[in-house]
Amino acid sequence: MECFSVLADEIEGRIDPHFYRPMFIRFYQHLEKTRFKFKTIGEIAEKVTSGATPLSKGDAYISKEKGIPFIRSGDINEDKNINFDEVLYIKDNIHNKLLKGSKLKKGDILIAIVGATIGQISIYDYEKEANINQAIALVRIKQGINPEYVKAFMISTIGQKQLDRIKRPVARANINLDEIRSIKTILPSLTIQNKIVALTENAYKEKKNKENKISEFLDSINDYVLGELGIKLPELKDKMVHIVNSDEIEGRIDPLYYKPEFIELKKQLRSVNSVLFGSLIDIITKGETPLWRGDTYEKEGIPFLKVQNISINGIKGELTYISEYVHKRMKRSQLNGGELLYTMAGSIGIATILPEDFGRANINQAISKIVVKEKVNKNYLIAILNSSICLKQTQRMLTTSAQPNINFEQIKSIKIPLPPLVVQNKIAEEVKRRMQRAEQLQKEVKEDLEVAKKEVEKIILGEK
């Protein structure tokens, strides 16, 4: 709890206490020490605007092949990489008429101004036409100023602290466009701007190199596991036509269910000792999503895990919290550390173990909590569930689902290769070693970026 006073002549248009917290006042006093001049975003931008969202049930949306990319706040990141396979697409007439004011150009700075990703900064680094929704502010910088520098400034502590101050700490945090225009930028010479951009780009290039190494480590795990089990899955090209005999029909008649790669996997599993996952499970349950109420979600409290928090090497991403009261009501999905978690919707088939020292937590309805029998090594089981052996089985289950998800019975039907315990232990230890190496590289990526950002801040503040 904080207690502080604000004089009447210090009021700047907002009257919420958060805006006047002493840490923000001290921060702005520190900024005044720079030897460079200040300019607001409004002064250095030729355009500051945001988009809009057409009705979800309307006819504004269309296929990727025929539409214009429609960028949402969750689609942008510091790396400037947009996955155009994941974004929505809108019709030409929506892009050119209804949303003509928010058309993107290469070099436009994008700032998330609503919701969980608020404060995320990116630059639109593509030549192709695109548009944005109302949760993104578009900032188009005037000639003579390097927009990459402005991005570097905005992702630094200096820029992020200003965004932290102006965003309203309400249930759905938000920032308006006038507040974006009011952000103070420190504007050194173009030579220094370019120096900062080069430093930042080198840091992100090194980040990319290490992330490629991380991917190589994680990809090697699958090959290692299959090799130890004596399973070799040939690379089969997708065929437009394949034949299925009547005695091979298993209840489903959709062609995708009988793709050659799935049939080959079944043959391989017959060649090794395999059991149904259900035979290894003592208890399986899942969580729920509490009805939205003012007292349901908290800034602190009991971690409430969602699918995006589950990764093959642990719990990741920004956590949501629920109150003690809500946690106690959700008894069946309470976690205390050590539980096996398995995703059932969205990114399906990701398995992890909640660390023993994580403490209490809870899960939503898209995650199952599984208690396994003692005859199997839990870490071996995680390695198998995350391998192509099991992922292909879940893919086969999902081929006709409009909204992909799997249920308990399908999870129990997954076939698990089960070698002797000594082999399970060997595989689990080697996978753990490789995961730890990948984790160390990920830690280095974060540390290297922080070092680069601090270096940038020193230059911006004229301390170097």
N, C-alpha and C positions, 0 to 999 in steps of 0.2 A: 504494500500500500504506500502511496506517495501523497504528500501534502505540500503544496507550494502556493504562492500567491502570484497574481498577475495584475499589473496596474492597468487602469482604464486606457491610457494612451499606448499600451502595448498590444491592444486587441487589433487583429488583422482581418477581421471579417468573419472568423469562426469563433465559436464560444465553447467548443468541447475541450475539456481539460487535456486530452491526449495531445492536441496540437501544441500545447504550451509546456509540455514536460521539460524539466531542466536539462535533460540530456540533449534535447534538440536545440535548446537555446545555446548551450555550450558548444555544440557542433557548429552552429552558424558563426559564433564568435571566432572559432578556430579557422573557419574558411576565410575570414576577413584578412588573415595574415598572408595570403597568397600575393605574389607580385604581379599576377596576370589580371586582366580585366574580367568583369562579370558581364554576362549577357543572359537574359532569360530565354527559354525555349521559344517563347512567342516572338522574341526579337530576331532570333537566328533562323526561324522557320518561315518558309513561304506558304506552308499549309499545315494545319493541325485539325484533324477530323477523325471521325470513327464511322463504322458501317452500321448495318442494321441486319436483322434476321428475318427473312421471309417466313410466313406461317409454315410450321413443320408438316401440316397436312395439305398444304397448297400444292400447286403444280410448278413451283419455282425451281424445283430440284430435278436433276437429270443425270444420266450416266456420265462416267469419266470421259468416255470417248467423244461425247457431244457437248460437254459443258465447260464452264469456267471454274477453276479452283476457288473454293470459298473457305478462307482461312479463319479458324477460330483460335481463341487464346491458348488452348491446349496443344495446338499444332506448331507453335513457335518455340525456339530455344536459342541459347547463346551461340550455338554452333552454326546458326543460319541454315540448318538443314530442315527442310520440310518434306515429310513423307506424303507424296502426292497420291499414294495408293490409299491413304487413310482419310484424307480430307473429303468434305462434301463437294458437290459440283452443282452450279446453278446455270440456268438458261442464259443465252446471250442477251435477251431483251431485259432480263432482271439486272444483269451486269451493266448494260449500256444505258438503262433508263432509271429504274428504281434506285440502283446503287451506283450511279455514275460518279457521284462525288467521292466515293471511296475506292476508286480503281487504284491498284498498286502499280508503282514504277520501280524498276531496279534502283536500289539505294535508299528506298523509304525505310525509316526507322519504325519498328512496330513495338508498342508497349502494351502489355496486358493490364487492363484497368478495372477488371471485375473478377471476383471469385478467387478460387484457390491458387491460381497462377499469377495473381496480381504482382506487378513489379518485374515480371519476366520481360527481357529485352531481346530484340533480334533485328536483323536487317533483311529486307526482302532482296535476295541476291540472285534473282532469276529474270530472264527476259520475257517469259511468258506472262500473259495477262492473268490477273487474279483479283480477288476482292476480299473484304474482311467483314466480320460481324461487329456488333456494338460493344463487344468486350475487349476490342483492340483499338488503341489510338494510333493513327497514322501521322507521323511527323516527317515532313519533307523539308530538308535543309536547303538554305539558300546557297547559291554559287559562292565559291571562295572558302567554304568550310568543309572539311572532310567529314562526311556522315559516319564513317567508321570510327573517327575520333569521338564523335558524340555518343555513339554506342558504347565505346570503351569507357567514357566518362559515366554513362548511365548505369553500367554494370559494376562500377567501382563502388566502394563504401560510400563515397561522396554522393553519388547519384542515388543509390539505394536508400541511404539515410533520409534523403529528401522525400522519396516515395513513401517510406515508412511513416514519415510525419504527416503527409497529406492524405494518406488513405484512411478512410473512416473505419475504426475498429468495431464494426457491427457484424451481424450474422453473415452477411454477404458483403465483404469489404469492397469498396469502390472508390474510384477517383474520377472527377469530371474533367472535361477538356480545358476549362479555364485554369484548373489547378496544374494540369500538365504544362500549359503555357507559362505558368508562374515559376517553374523550376529554374533555379539559377545554375548556369553552366559557367565554368571557368574557361576562358578562351585564350590560349597561348597562340603564338605565331603558327602559320601553316607548317613551317619546318618542324616545329616541336609536335604539332598534331600528327604529322606523318611519322615521326620517330616513335610516338606512342602507339600508333596503328601497327607499325612494323614489329614492335615488341609484343603486342597483343597477338598478332597473327602467328608469330613464331611459337608463342605459348600454346595456341590452339593446334598448330601443326604437330607439336610434340605430344599434345594430348591425343590427337588422332592416331599417332604412331603407337602409343602405349595402349590405346583402346583396341587397335588391331591385334596387338600381342595378347591382350586379354581374351579377345575372341578366339585366337588360335589355341590358347590354353583350354578354354571351355569346350571348343570343338574337339580337341584331342581327347577329352574325357569320354565322349561317346565311342570313339574308335577303340580306346583302351578297354572299356567295359565289354564291348562286343567281342574283341579279340580274346579276352580272358575267358569268356563264355563259349568260345568256339562258334560264334554266330557270324556269318558273313552275308550281308544284305546287298545283293547286286544293284547297281544303278540301272533302273528300268525307265525307259522313256515312256511318257504318256502316249497311249494309243487312242485314236478316235473310235476304233472298233476292237472289241475283244469278245471271245466266246466263253459262255458259261453253260456247262451241261446241267440238265434238269436235276440230277442227283446232287449237285453242288449248291442248290438254292437253300438258303438258311432262314427263310421267312420274309426276307426283304427282297424286293425286285428292282430296286434302283441300280443302274449300271455302275455308279461310282463305288458302291459297296463291294464290288467284285473287281476293282482295279488290280492289275497284275502285281503291283507292289504289296498290296494287302494279302493276296493269296500266297505270295512268296514268303511273307513274314510268318504266316500260319505254318507253312512247311518247315521253316527254320525252328520255330518253337516246338514242333513235334520232335525235333532231333536232340533236344536237351530236356533235362528234367524241369518241367514247368508246373506251377500250381495256380489256381485261381486266387487273386488278391483277397477275395472274401474269406478264404481259409486261413489267412494270416491276420485277420482283423478281429479284435475283441469288441470294440465299440466304434461306431461311426455316427457322427451327428453334424449339424451345421448351425450357423447363427441366423440372424435376422437383421433387418434394417428397422430401427425404431422409427415410429411416426415422428415427423418433424415437429418439435416443440421447442419453445425457448430454453427449457432447462435440460434438453437432451444432450446437446453437444457443448463441450467446454474447451477453453484454451488449454487447460491442464486437466488431468484426471486419469481415467483408465484408457490405455490405447485401444482404439477400435480399428481392427485391421480390415483392409479391403484388398481386392485382387491386385491392385497396383502396388501394394506393399509386399507382395509375395514374390520372391525370386529364388533361383536355384541355389544361391549362396547366402540366404538369410532374409531378414526383414529390411526393406529399402523404402526410400521416399518419405515424403512428408506424412506424418501421422495425424489422424483425427482422434479426438478424445470424447469419451462419454462420462456422464456423472456416475458416482458410486451407486446411486439409486437405480439407474438404468442397468448398470452392470449386474446388480444383484437380481434384477428381474429376469435377465437373460442367463439363467442357470446352466442350461444344457451346453452353451458354447463358451463358458468361462475357461480361460487358459491360465496356467500357472508356470509355464516353462517346460520344455521337453516334449511337447506334443507334436505329432506329425500333422502338417497342414497341406491341403490339396485343393487346387482351384477347380471349381465346377462350372464357371461361366466366364465369358469374356476371354481372357488368355487361359484357356483350359489346359489342365494337365501339368501344371507347375507344382512341384512338391518341395517342401522345405521342413526343417525342424525348428521350432521356436527355441531359441537359446535357453538353457536352464536358468541363467541369471537375468532373463528379460523381465521377469516379474509378471504380475497379473495383466491380462489382456482379454479382448473379446473379438469376435469375428462377425462378418455379415453373412447373408444367405448364399453368397457365391463361393464360400470357402467351407470345406469340410474339415472337421477335427477327427483324427483317426488315432485310436489306441491299438497298437499291434501286439501280437503274441510274442512271447520271449524267444521262440525258436528261430527268429530271424533278426539279423543285425539291422537296426533302424537306418543307419547311415548307408548300408548297402542298398536297402530298399529305396532310399531317396535317389541314389545313383541310378538305379534301374528305372524308377518312375520318370526320371528326367531324360532318359535315353530314348533314342529313336524307336527302340523295341516297344515301349509303352505309348509314346507319343503317336506313333502310327496307328496303334489300336484305338486310341481316343479319336483320332481323325476319322477313322472308319465309322465310328459310332455317330459322328456328327454330320455326315454327308447330306442328310436331308433336312437338317434343322435350320429354320429361318433365323432363329435367335439361338446361336450355339450354346448348349449347356448339356451337362450329363447328370444323371441321377445316381443314387446310391447303388442300385442294382447293376448299373453299367460299370461303376467303379469296381464293384466286387467281381465282375466278370473279366477284368483285365488279367491276362496270363503273365505270371511272373516267373522267369527262370530262377530256380532255387538250387544252387550248387551247395556242397558241404559248407558248414559254418567257417571252416578254416579259409576257404576260398572267398566267402563273403567278407571275412575280416580283412583279407589281403586287398580286395577290390576297394573296400570302404576306406582303408588307410591311404591307398594311392590316390583315390579321388579327393580325399581330404587335403593331401599335400598339394595337388594341383589347384584346388579351389583356394587354398591359402595363398599360393603364389599369385593367382589372379586378383585376390583381395588386396595383396600388398601393392600390386601395380595400380589398382584402382585408388588406393590411398595416396600413392605417389602422384597420380594425375591431379587429385584435389589439392595436394600440397604445392605442386608446381604452379597450378593456376593461382593459388593464393599469393605465392611469392611474386608472380608476374603482376597481379593486381596491386599489390603494395608498392611495387616498383613504379607502376603507372601513377598511383596516387601521389608518390613523392615528387614526380616530375610535374604533375598537374598543380600541386601546391607550391611549386617553386623551391622545394627542399633539396633538389638535386639538379 
